[in-house]
Structures are given as C-alpha cells and as structure tokens.
Amino acid sequence: MWLLAADDSAAFQRAINAAVAWAQQNGRGVAVVIPPGTYEIRQTVSIGGSNVVLRGSGVGQTTIYIPVGLQAVYGDAKNWAFQGGFIGLQGNNKASKDSTRLAWVNRRSWRGERRIYVDNTSAFQPGQWYKLGIAQNPVAGAPTTAAATPSSSLVSNLTSMFSNPVLQATAAAAAENIWGIVPRGTLGRAGTPTPAAAVAAAAAAGAKPLPPLLIKAAEYAAASMYTHMLEDGDIPLPPRTAMAAGGTIDAYLYGDNLVDSGTPSNMFPTRDRVRFPFRVVAKGNGYIDIDRPLPIELRPAWTPVIVPFSSSNSDSGLEHFTVRFKWDTYDEHLDAKGYNAIAMYDTINCWVRHISIVDATYGVAMNGNEFATISDIAFSITAARGRNSMATRGVHGHHATSMAHGSYNLQTRLYFGTRYYHDLSVDALLHLSVFSDSSGVDINIDNHKAGVHNNLFTNINTGAGTRPWQSGGAQDRGADSGANSTWWNVYSPSRQLGLPLASGAVDCGVGPLLNWIGPFSSSVVDGMCAATRWTVDNIGAGRALYPPDLFRAMRSYHYLLQA
C-alpha cells in the first residue's frame, strides 16, 4: 500500500520525537513501528535521543521510498558526496578536548595491562564507564609541523561547501574550531564561533531551521571535503615535510615510524588518536583498574586524559525495512546529488540492522560512534548507475559503508550486491573495530589512511577478488593503515589472493605490525615484510582456516570464560 500523503517525512519525525520524549520521561525504551507498506519521504528523518527504535515490519515488507537526493532538497553542496543521509541517528559523543577532564594519566602503562595511573581518583566509581582520549600532542621539545598558509583555492572551497547558509556557517566553524584545517578567522567570520554558535546566529538572523542530522553532517563535512579534495588533486597538496616526530603518539601508531606516518598538520591534529571506553572495576592510591586490556601503551608525554563516557543518544537503532531511491546515474567519484541512505553521528551503543539499501550513492555513513553495530545489511542496484569514468571502473556508487573517528564498532553479515568506488571503508583514526562475516560481488576493503589502527577484518568473501586491498586517501595522510590491524580469512572463491602490491611487488609500506592470515597465493611467503614487522601465515590454496571468523571465536571464548 501507499500512504496518501505525498511526503510522509513529517509524520515519521513527529512519531520519533514523541517517542524520544516518552523514553526520556519514562526512562525506558520504545519502538516506532512502521506497518507493512511503501512510504515516501523527501526530508531527513532521524532519532536524536536515547532508547528509541525505528522498526519496520521486515525487509521487503516495509519500504521507505526516496525520490530525491539531498541536493534537490537542501541545496547544492560538494559535501553530499561524503556526508549526510535521509535516515539516521545523531548525538553528542564528544572528543576528549571538548569534554570535562576527570584525570590525567601520570605514569606509563604497557599495552595489555589493566591498570591506569592517574593524578586524581576521586571522580571514579567502580562499575561506571569512562573514556580515555589521546589527541596529537608532541613530546616536549619535539619539532612540530605548522599548518601551511591556506591557499586561495582551499579557502574558496571552504567558503562554498554548502549553498544553504546555515549548513555553510556550521561547516566553516567546524573547519576552524573542530578540525583545525585553517587558522581561526581565515574564513572571514567575526570571532571564533563554534558550530553550535554559528547555527544559533543563523537562526537569529531568520534562517530556516535545519534537521539536526544535517547539522552534524555539516560538522564532519569540512574534514571529509578537505581530504577528498587533496586526494583528487582539486586543491594543491601542501609541501610534504617530515613525518611525525619521534616519540609522539602519531609515530607510535605507525610502529615508531616504521612506515609513513603522515604530515602532522594534515592528520586531524585536534582529534583523538585513541578513544578507549572502559569500566572501572577497582581503584587504589593513584590508580584505577579497568575491565579490559589496554590496546596501546600509555605515556604521560602524550597527555592521555580520562573523561566521562556519555552521549545524548545511546541504545537507539534502525531496523527491519528497505530503503529504496529513485534510480539515477552515478556520474563521477564525488557525485554530489546526495542519494545517501543512512548516517550515524556521535552515538554510543546504537545500531542499524536488517535493512536493504537499493540504488544509493552512499549506503551507511558513520562518524564519531562507539559500540555501534551494523549488521545484516544488503546493498544493491536495480540497473547499472555508473557513467563516464565510473562506468569504466564498473562502480555504481561512492561508499557502501564508511566508518571514521570512533572505536569499538562492529560491521557484520553485510552483502555488497554491486561494486562501489569504496565498498568497506575505514577512515580518519577509526580503531578497535571489527568487520566480519561478509560477502559481495567484488569487495574492496578500503583503509583510507589517516591513522586507522588496531582493526580486524575476518571471514570476508571478496567475490571476484580483483581489488580486495584497493585503498584511497590523500598521500599526506600516511600509510594505508596504522599498527596492529589484522586480515584473517579474507579470501576469494575464484582466485588465490595476494597481498597489496606496489610496482609488482608486495608493498610492505602499507602499514606496520600488520597480520595477514589466510589462504593466499604462492607469492605470499611466511615471514615476508620483516622490516615492517608483519606477521604473515599463508595456509595455502585449497585449505580452510579455522576458526574462519576470528571475532566470533574470540567472543565465544570470552563468554565461556565469563560462564
């Protein structure tokens, strides 16, 4: 059935807002249930509070049909190529620099330990959650790389990201105050307003309010636009200077500069390299004991800080429906029509599951989340969308999924029924996350540089296997991956995969301390890339790796220990 209304967006949002208010008042969860049928939306619909689920009646039973792109509704913008969505969740899961400091780490701890030494234990209560953050902070006396004077082309791009004045003001404020892309005041605005202040000022001047989901998209869009413009050569690449200074957190995340650690000023200098949520189990004189092992060393010189772990949106989700767009062409890499399905910003413990996404340019965009789960998602098209060079590449959208600026996230049981420019992307300091038990026609696992580290890719059937390691990202953002990521049982049923290549040989510089375990081609030799401290275990053609899904096995073992 079809609803009689030409646009059901407002009805959806009213129901969601009522559910958010009810959940806040009653302190428990509530679902907005969508009956079987096809519903048309032409504006964004999002959940902005905790304990609310938007639940359809099943894939193929409930369909949300979207006949327009974001560009047609909210104005022209380059940034619809990589941010925003018609359906989503948004919160305020803050970076450490924007949070209340509870304690500094004042003594070294080693990777794998469960004790953190702090200057003050008074704020910590056993059983409660907290988050440790480490931003870019050179050791005392280390040389630093100052941001280059912004070029006129960069300033031009940053002042024309959105035609909508509210979104543009938000993005410009974020470029200066959140991301540090250009010095404050560069973009011709009085003072140094934050994105929230920019939105308030625009509203006071009579601008039409915009959905909170798109305000979040504008905040992240500034960083995405900058890096994509660098990658595609649309703005000049700054002169390449030295890598991260020895002893800094950035150097450490690349194996103490075993590989390219990137130009420091272009590696999101104000953002957390590590976002490590944990629960305190005990505290003593000058220390706290935590519920999980440290994933990295802690050095006081990096000024690790412990802050509250909270968001205005936790334990909410989207589930059990189909999102289908009006078919349209995908014309170029950064096609900005904005056929973007789902976005999730700054949440904790939220999810997207059992959803089919049809004819989207961007499937699922995730930024600033912890403990997010994306599961049982299928991406497909009704007919070939790629045109021009995209048709030559055989790709029909920009991103199927992309995840950045977060940790402890899970993507599992995904099916990529078509080829995207980037199928499964990890970007911009994403770490401690898992990608498992997925398949597709010809998957590429895109490590998009910029300090991604400590991630696991396991039991992934890449299909044709022609491009499994194809990765993007601007060259000044370091190697494809930081340290300690693992590829376990990533395979193709039709060919034996090799490892990433450069000039016909295995590229040992794609990252340090990487682990490659699976049925690779005979060109993959155990012990190779010793200089960058890889672990390579080729089990050989025709043999099955056990366990096939390392994450599932580790989780089962953890539950067994708890029992």
C-alpha positions as CSV (number, residue, x, y, z in Angstrom):
1,M,0.0,0.0,0.0
2,W,1.0,3.6,-0.4
3,L,0.2,6.3,2.2
4,L,-2.0,9.1,0.9
5,A,0.4,11.8,1.8
6,A,2.9,12.8,-0.9
7,D,5.6,13.2,1.7
8,D,5.5,11.2,4.9
9,S,8.6,12.7,6.4
10,A,6.8,15.0,8.9
11,A,4.7,12.1,10.1
12,F,7.7,10.0,10.7
13,Q,9.5,12.8,12.5
14,R,6.6,13.6,14.7
15,A,6.3,10.0,15.8
16,I,10.0,9.7,16.5
17,N,10.0,13.0,18.5
18,A,7.1,11.8,20.6
19,A,9.0,8.5,21.2
20,V,12.1,10.3,22.3
21,A,10.1,12.5,24.7
22,W,8.4,9.4,26.1
23,A,11.6,7.5,26.6
24,Q,13.2,10.4,28.4
25,Q,10.2,10.8,30.7
26,N,9.8,7.1,31.5
27,G,13.5,6.0,31.4
28,R,12.9,3.0,29.2
29,G,12.9,2.1,25.6
30,V,10.1,2.5,23.0
31,A,9.7,1.5,19.3
32,V,8.2,3.5,16.5
33,V,6.7,0.6,14.4
34,I,6.1,1.1,10.7
35,P,3.4,-1.2,9.3
36,P,3.8,-3.0,6.0
37,G,3.6,-0.7,3.0
38,T,5.6,1.8,1.0
39,Y,6.2,5.2,2.5
40,E,7.7,8.2,0.7
41,I,10.0,10.7,2.3
42,R,11.5,13.8,0.9
43,Q,13.2,15.2,4.0
44,T,15.5,13.7,6.6
45,V,14.1,11.6,9.4
46,S,16.3,10.9,12.5
47,I,16.5,9.8,16.1
48,G,18.1,12.4,18.4
49,G,17.6,10.8,21.7
50,S,18.3,7.5,23.6
51,N,16.3,4.3,23.8
52,V,14.2,4.7,20.6
53,V,14.0,2.3,17.7
54,L,12.6,2.9,14.3
55,R,11.3,-0.5,13.3
56,G,9.8,-1.7,10.1
57,S,7.8,-4.9,9.6
58,G,10.6,-6.5,7.6
59,V,12.8,-6.1,4.6
60,G,10.5,-6.1,1.6
61,Q,7.5,-5.6,3.8
62,T,8.2,-2.0,4.8
63,T,9.8,0.2,2.2
64,I,10.9,3.8,2.6
65,Y,11.0,5.3,-0.9
66,I,13.1,8.4,-1.5
67,P,12.6,10.0,-4.9
68,V,15.0,12.9,-4.5
69,G,18.6,13.5,-3.4
70,L,19.8,15.7,-0.6
71,Q,21.0,18.3,-3.2
72,A,17.5,18.7,-4.5
73,V,16.0,19.3,-1.0
74,Y,18.7,21.1,0.9
75,G,20.7,22.9,-1.8
76,D,23.8,22.4,-3.8
77,A,26.8,21.1,-1.9
78,K,30.0,19.2,-2.8
79,N,29.7,17.6,0.6
80,W,26.7,15.4,-0.2
81,A,29.4,13.2,-1.8
82,F,30.6,12.0,1.6
83,Q,28.3,13.1,4.4
84,G,24.6,13.2,5.3
85,G,21.7,10.8,5.0
86,F,17.9,10.8,4.7
87,I,17.6,8.5,7.7
88,G,19.8,8.5,10.8
89,L,20.8,8.9,14.4
90,Q,22.7,11.8,16.0
91,G,24.1,12.5,19.5
92,N,26.9,14.4,21.1
93,N,29.6,11.8,21.9
94,K,32.3,14.4,22.5
95,A,36.0,14.2,21.7
96,S,38.3,14.4,24.8
97,K,39.3,18.1,24.1
98,D,35.6,19.1,24.3
99,S,34.8,17.0,27.5
100,T,35.2,17.6,31.2
101,R,38.6,16.3,32.3
102,L,38.4,13.8,35.2
103,A,42.1,12.9,35.4
104,W,45.4,13.0,33.6
105,V,47.4,9.8,33.2
106,N,50.7,10.4,35.1
107,R,52.6,7.2,34.8
108,R,53.4,4.8,32.0
109,S,51.3,1.6,31.4
110,W,52.1,-1.1,28.9
111,R,49.8,-2.5,26.2
112,G,47.8,-5.4,27.6
113,E,47.8,-4.1,31.2
114,R,44.6,-3.3,33.1
115,R,45.9,-0.6,35.4
116,I,46.0,3.1,34.6
117,Y,47.9,5.5,36.9
118,V,46.2,8.9,37.3
119,D,46.7,12.1,39.1
120,N,43.3,12.0,40.8
121,T,41.0,9.1,41.6
122,S,38.2,11.0,43.3
123,A,35.9,11.1,40.2
124,F,36.0,7.4,39.6
125,Q,33.4,4.9,40.8
126,P,33.7,1.1,40.3
127,G,31.2,-0.2,37.9
128,Q,30.9,3.1,36.0
129,W,32.1,3.8,32.4
130,Y,34.7,6.3,31.4
131,K,36.7,7.1,28.2
132,L,40.4,7.7,27.7
133,G,41.4,10.0,24.9
134,I,44.8,10.9,23.3
135,A,45.0,13.7,20.8
136,Q,48.0,14.7,18.8
137,N,50.5,16.1,21.3
138,P,54.2,16.1,20.6
139,V,56.7,15.3,23.4
140,A,58.3,18.4,24.9
141,G,60.9,19.9,22.7
142,A,60.0,17.8,19.6
143,P,59.9,19.6,16.3
144,T,56.4,20.3,15.1
145,T,55.0,21.0,11.6
146,A,52.9,24.1,11.4
147,A,49.9,24.2,9.1
148,A,50.8,25.7,5.8
149,T,49.3,29.1,5.0
150,P,45.9,28.2,3.4
151,S,45.9,28.6,-0.3
152,S,43.3,30.7,-2.1
153,S,41.8,27.5,-3.6
154,L,41.4,25.9,-0.2
155,V,39.8,29.0,1.3
156,S,37.5,29.2,-1.8
157,N,36.4,25.6,-1.2
158,L,35.9,26.0,2.5
159,T,33.7,29.1,2.0
160,S,31.5,27.4,-0.6
161,M,30.8,23.9,0.8
162,F,27.1,24.4,1.0
163,S,24.7,26.7,-0.7
164,N,22.5,26.6,2.4
165,P,23.7,29.4,4.7
166,V,23.1,27.5,7.9
167,L,25.0,24.4,6.7
168,Q,27.8,26.6,5.3
169,A,28.2,28.5,8.6
170,T,28.3,25.3,10.5
171,A,30.8,23.7,8.2
172,A,33.1,26.8,8.2
173,A,33.0,27.0,12.0
174,A,33.9,23.3,12.2
175,A,36.8,23.7,9.7
176,E,38.4,26.3,12.1
177,N,37.3,25.2,15.5
178,I,36.9,21.4,15.4
179,W,39.2,20.2,12.6
180,G,41.9,22.9,12.6
181,I,42.0,22.9,8.8
182,V,42.7,26.6,8.7
183,P,43.6,29.1,11.5
184,R,40.6,30.7,13.2
185,G,39.4,33.8,11.4
186,T,40.6,32.6,8.0
187,L,37.1,32.2,6.6
188,G,36.1,35.8,7.2
189,R,33.8,35.4,10.2
190,A,33.9,37.7,13.3
191,G,35.2,36.0,16.4
192,T,35.6,32.2,16.6
193,P,32.1,30.8,16.8
194,T,31.7,27.1,17.4
195,P,29.3,25.2,15.1
196,A,26.5,25.5,17.7
197,A,27.1,29.2,17.9
198,A,27.0,29.5,14.1
199,V,23.7,27.7,14.0
200,A,22.2,30.0,16.7
201,A,23.4,33.1,14.9
202,A,21.9,31.9,11.6
203,A,18.6,31.2,13.4
204,A,18.6,34.7,15.0
205,A,19.1,36.2,11.6
206,G,16.0,34.5,10.4
207,A,17.4,31.4,8.6
208,K,15.1,28.4,8.4
209,P,16.0,25.7,10.9
210,L,17.5,22.6,9.5
211,P,17.4,19.0,10.7
212,P,19.9,18.1,13.5
213,L,21.2,15.2,11.4
214,L,22.3,17.6,8.6
215,I,23.9,20.0,11.2
216,K,26.0,17.0,12.3
217,A,26.8,16.2,8.7
218,A,28.0,19.7,8.1
219,E,30.4,19.5,11.0
220,Y,32.0,16.4,9.6
221,A,31.7,17.5,6.0
222,A,34.5,20.1,6.4
223,A,37.1,17.4,7.2
224,S,35.7,15.0,4.5
225,M,35.8,17.6,1.8
226,Y,39.3,18.7,2.6
227,T,40.8,15.2,2.4
228,H,38.8,14.3,-0.7
229,M,39.9,17.4,-2.5
230,L,43.5,16.7,-1.6
231,E,43.1,13.1,-2.8
232,D,41.6,14.1,-6.1
233,G,44.1,17.0,-6.7
234,D,41.3,19.6,-6.7
235,I,43.4,21.7,-4.3
236,P,47.2,21.8,-4.2
237,L,48.8,19.3,-1.9
238,P,50.8,21.1,0.8
239,P,54.6,20.7,0.6
240,R,55.5,17.4,2.2
241,T,57.5,17.8,5.4
242,A,58.9,15.3,7.8
243,M,56.8,12.5,9.3
244,A,55.5,12.6,12.9
245,A,58.3,13.5,15.4
246,G,59.8,10.6,17.2
247,G,58.2,9.7,20.5
248,T,54.8,11.2,19.6
249,I,51.6,9.3,19.6
250,D,51.4,9.6,15.8
251,A,54.8,8.0,15.3
252,Y,53.9,5.2,17.8
253,L,50.7,4.4,15.9
254,Y,52.8,3.8,12.8
255,G,55.3,1.4,14.6
256,D,57.6,4.3,15.6
257,N,57.7,5.5,12.0
258,L,58.4,2.1,10.5
259,V,56.2,3.4,7.6
260,D,54.9,6.8,6.5
261,S,53.1,8.4,9.5
262,G,51.8,11.4,7.5
263,T,52.2,15.1,7.7
264,P,51.2,16.0,11.3
265,S,49.3,19.2,10.4
266,N,47.1,17.2,8.0
267,M,46.3,14.3,10.3
268,F,43.3,15.9,12.2
269,P,45.6,17.4,14.8
270,T,42.9,18.2,17.3
271,R,41.1,14.8,17.1
272,D,41.6,11.8,19.3
273,R,44.0,9.1,18.1
274,V,42.7,6.8,20.8
275,R,39.1,6.7,22.1
276,F,39.2,4.0,24.6
277,P,36.0,3.4,26.7
278,F,36.3,1.2,29.7
279,R,34.6,0.3,33.0
280,V,36.4,0.8,36.3
281,V,36.5,-2.4,38.5
282,A,38.5,-1.0,41.4
283,K,40.6,2.0,42.4
284,G,43.5,2.5,44.8
285,N,46.1,5.1,45.7
286,G,46.9,6.8,42.4
287,Y,45.5,4.2,40.1
288,I,42.3,2.6,38.6
289,D,41.9,-0.9,37.5
290,I,39.8,-1.5,34.4
291,D,37.7,-4.2,32.8
292,R,39.7,-4.7,29.6
293,P,43.4,-4.7,28.5
294,L,44.9,-1.5,27.2
295,P,45.2,-1.6,23.4
296,I,48.3,0.6,23.3
297,E,51.0,1.9,25.7
298,L,50.1,5.0,27.8
299,R,52.9,7.5,28.1
300,P,52.4,10.7,30.1
301,A,54.2,12.7,27.4
302,W,51.1,12.1,25.2
303,T,48.9,13.8,27.8
304,P,46.3,11.0,27.9
305,V,43.1,12.2,29.6
306,I,40.2,10.4,31.1
307,V,36.7,12.0,30.5
308,P,33.1,11.0,31.0
309,F,31.7,8.4,28.6
310,S,28.3,9.6,27.5
311,S,26.2,10.7,24.6
312,S,22.7,12.3,24.2
313,N,21.9,9.3,22.0
314,S,22.6,5.8,23.2
315,D,20.8,2.4,22.8
316,S,18.8,3.5,19.8
317,G,18.5,1.9,16.4
318,L,17.1,1.4,12.9
319,E,15.9,-2.0,11.8
320,H,13.7,-4.2,9.5
321,F,12.9,-2.2,6.4
322,T,14.0,-1.4,2.9
323,V,15.4,2.0,1.7
324,R,14.9,2.5,-2.0
325,F,15.9,5.5,-4.0
326,K,14.6,6.6,-7.3
327,W,17.1,5.3,-9.8
328,D,19.6,7.8,-11.1
329,T,23.1,7.8,-12.5
330,Y,26.4,7.9,-10.6
331,D,28.4,10.3,-12.8
332,E,31.8,10.9,-11.0
333,H,33.8,9.9,-8.0
334,L,32.4,12.7,-5.8
335,D,28.9,12.7,-7.3
336,A,27.0,15.1,-5.1
337,K,23.3,14.5,-5.9
338,G,23.0,13.1,-2.4
339,Y,21.3,9.7,-2.7
340,N,22.5,8.9,0.7
341,A,20.6,6.4,2.8
342,I,21.7,6.3,6.4
343,A,24.0,8.4,8.7
344,M,25.0,7.9,12.3
345,Y,26.9,10.6,14.2
346,D,28.3,10.8,17.7
347,T,26.3,7.9,19.3
348,I,27.0,5.2,21.8
349,N,25.7,1.6,21.6
350,C,23.4,2.3,18.6
351,W,22.6,0.0,15.7
352,V,21.4,-0.4,12.1
353,R,20.3,-3.9,11.3
354,H,18.2,-6.0,8.8
355,I,18.0,-3.3,6.2
356,S,18.1,-3.5,2.4
357,I,19.5,-0.4,0.6
358,V,18.7,0.0,-3.1
359,D,20.1,2.5,-5.7
360,A,22.0,4.6,-3.1
361,T,25.2,6.5,-3.9
362,Y,26.1,6.3,-0.2
363,G,24.8,3.5,1.9
364,V,25.8,3.9,5.6
365,A,28.0,6.8,6.9
366,M,29.3,6.6,10.4
367,N,31.3,9.2,12.3
368,G,32.2,9.6,16.0
369,N,30.5,6.5,17.3
370,E,31.4,3.9,19.9
371,F,29.9,0.4,20.3
372,A,27.9,0.8,17.1
373,T,26.7,-2.4,15.4
374,I,25.8,-2.5,11.7
375,S,24.5,-6.0,10.8
376,D,22.5,-7.8,8.1
377,I,22.6,-5.0,5.5
378,A,22.3,-5.7,1.8
379,F,23.4,-3.1,-0.9
380,S,22.0,-3.5,-4.4
381,I,21.0,-1.6,-7.6
382,T,18.1,-2.1,-9.9
383,A,20.2,-1.2,-13.0
384,A,23.8,0.0,-13.7
385,R,24.3,3.5,-12.4
386,G,27.9,4.2,-13.2
387,R,28.5,6.7,-16.1
388,N,31.6,8.2,-17.7
389,S,34.8,7.0,-15.8
390,M,32.6,5.3,-13.2
391,A,31.2,3.1,-15.9
392,T,34.8,2.3,-17.0
393,R,35.6,1.3,-13.4
394,G,32.4,-0.7,-13.1
395,V,31.3,1.1,-9.9
396,H,27.8,2.3,-9.2
397,G,28.1,4.5,-6.0
398,H,30.6,6.2,-3.8
399,H,30.6,4.3,-0.5
400,A,28.6,1.3,0.6
401,T,29.8,1.8,4.2
402,S,32.3,4.1,5.8
403,M,33.4,4.5,9.4
404,A,35.6,7.2,10.9
405,H,36.5,8.9,14.2
406,G,35.3,6.2,16.5
407,S,36.2,2.9,18.2
408,Y,34.7,-0.5,19.3
409,N,32.3,-0.7,16.4
410,L,31.1,-3.8,14.6
411,Q,30.0,-4.4,11.0
412,T,28.9,-8.0,10.3
413,R,26.9,-10.0,7.8
414,L,26.9,-7.4,5.1
415,Y,26.3,-8.2,1.4
416,F,27.6,-6.0,-1.3
417,G,25.5,-6.8,-4.3
418,T,27.2,-4.3,-6.5
419,R,30.6,-2.6,-6.7
420,Y,31.0,0.8,-5.1
421,Y,34.1,3.1,-5.5
422,H,34.8,2.2,-1.9
423,D,32.8,-0.8,-0.6
424,L,34.0,-1.2,3.0
425,S,35.9,1.9,4.2
426,V,37.7,2.7,7.4
427,D,38.9,6.2,7.7
428,A,40.2,9.0,9.9
429,L,41.5,7.5,13.1
430,L,39.0,4.6,13.2
431,H,40.3,1.9,15.5
432,L,39.5,-1.1,17.6
433,S,36.7,-2.1,15.3
434,V,35.6,-5.3,13.6
435,F,34.4,-6.2,10.1
436,S,33.3,-9.8,9.8
437,D,31.3,-12.5,8.1
438,S,30.5,-10.5,4.9
439,S,30.5,-11.2,1.2
440,G,29.9,-9.4,-2.1
441,V,30.4,-9.5,-5.9
442,D,33.9,-7.9,-5.8
443,I,34.7,-6.2,-2.4
444,N,37.4,-3.8,-1.8
445,I,38.5,-3.2,1.8
446,D,39.5,0.5,1.8
447,N,41.9,1.5,4.5
448,H,41.6,5.2,3.8
449,K,44.8,6.2,5.7
450,A,44.8,8.9,8.4
451,G,45.8,6.8,11.4
452,V,43.3,3.9,11.3
453,H,44.8,1.2,13.6
454,N,44.0,-1.9,15.6
455,N,41.1,-3.1,13.4
456,L,40.1,-6.7,12.5
457,F,38.8,-7.9,9.1
458,T,37.7,-11.5,9.3
459,N,35.8,-14.1,7.3
460,I,35.2,-11.8,4.3
461,N,34.4,-13.4,0.9
462,T,35.6,-10.8,-1.6
463,G,33.8,-12.4,-4.5
464,A,35.7,-12.0,-7.7
465,G,38.7,-10.8,-5.7
466,T,40.0,-8.3,-8.3
467,R,40.5,-5.4,-5.9
468,P,40.5,-6.6,-2.3
469,W,43.1,-4.1,-1.0
470,Q,42.3,-1.1,-3.2
471,S,42.5,1.9,-0.8
472,G,42.1,5.6,-1.2
473,G,43.1,8.6,0.8
474,A,45.3,11.6,0.3
475,Q,49.1,10.8,0.2
476,D,49.9,13.2,3.0
477,R,47.8,11.1,5.5
478,G,50.4,8.4,5.9
479,A,50.3,4.7,5.0
480,D,47.0,2.9,4.4
481,S,46.9,1.5,7.9
482,G,48.5,2.2,11.2
483,A,49.7,-0.6,13.5
484,N,48.2,-3.9,14.6
485,S,45.4,-4.4,12.1
486,T,44.6,-8.0,11.1
487,W,43.2,-9.6,8.0
488,W,42.1,-13.1,9.0
489,N,40.5,-15.4,6.3
490,V,39.8,-12.7,3.7
491,Y,39.5,-14.7,0.6
492,S,38.0,-15.1,-2.9
493,P,36.3,-18.4,-4.0
494,S,37.5,-17.8,-7.6
495,R,41.2,-17.0,-7.1
496,Q,44.0,-17.0,-4.6
497,L,44.6,-13.5,-3.3
498,G,48.0,-12.0,-3.0
499,L,48.9,-9.1,-0.7
500,P,48.9,-5.4,-1.5
501,L,51.3,-4.6,-4.4
502,A,53.4,-1.6,-5.5
503,S,55.3,-1.8,-8.8
504,G,54.5,-5.5,-9.0
505,A,56.0,-6.4,-5.6
506,V,54.4,-6.8,-2.2
507,D,54.1,-3.3,-0.6
508,C,55.5,-3.7,2.9
509,G,54.8,0.0,3.4
510,V,51.0,-0.1,3.6
511,G,51.3,-0.4,7.4
512,P,53.4,-1.6,10.3
513,L,52.9,-4.6,12.5
514,L,50.1,-6.0,10.3
515,N,48.8,-9.5,10.4
516,W,47.8,-11.5,7.3
517,I,46.5,-15.0,7.9
518,G,44.6,-17.0,5.3
519,P,44.7,-19.0,2.0
520,F,46.9,-16.7,-0.1
521,S,48.6,-17.3,-3.5
522,S,52.0,-18.9,-3.6
523,S,53.6,-15.4,-4.0
524,V,52.8,-14.8,-0.3
525,V,55.6,-16.2,1.8
526,D,55.6,-16.6,5.6
527,G,57.8,-14.1,7.3
528,M,57.8,-11.6,4.5
529,C,58.0,-7.9,5.3
530,A,60.0,-8.5,8.4
531,A,61.4,-4.9,8.3
532,T,57.9,-3.5,8.9
533,R,57.2,-6.3,11.4
534,W,54.4,-8.1,9.6
535,T,53.1,-11.5,10.7
536,V,52.2,-13.5,7.5
537,D,50.8,-17.0,7.7
538,N,49.8,-18.4,4.3
539,I,47.9,-21.7,4.9
540,G,48.0,-22.5,1.2
541,A,45.5,-23.0,-1.6
542,G,42.6,-25.3,-1.0
543,R,42.9,-25.3,2.8
544,A,40.3,-23.9,5.2
545,L,41.3,-21.6,8.0
546,Y,40.0,-22.5,11.4
547,P,38.3,-20.7,13.1
548,P,37.0,-19.0,9.9
549,D,35.7,-16.0,11.9
550,L,38.2,-14.9,14.4
551,F,35.9,-12.4,16.0
552,R,33.1,-14.9,16.6
553,A,35.6,-17.4,18.1
554,M,37.1,-14.7,20.4
555,R,33.6,-13.7,21.5
556,S,32.6,-17.2,22.2
557,Y,35.8,-17.8,24.2
558,H,35.1,-14.6,26.2
559,Y,31.6,-15.7,27.1
560,L,32.9,-19.2,28.1
561,L,35.4,-17.5,30.5
562,Q,32.6,-15.4,32.0
563,A,30.4,-18.5,32.5
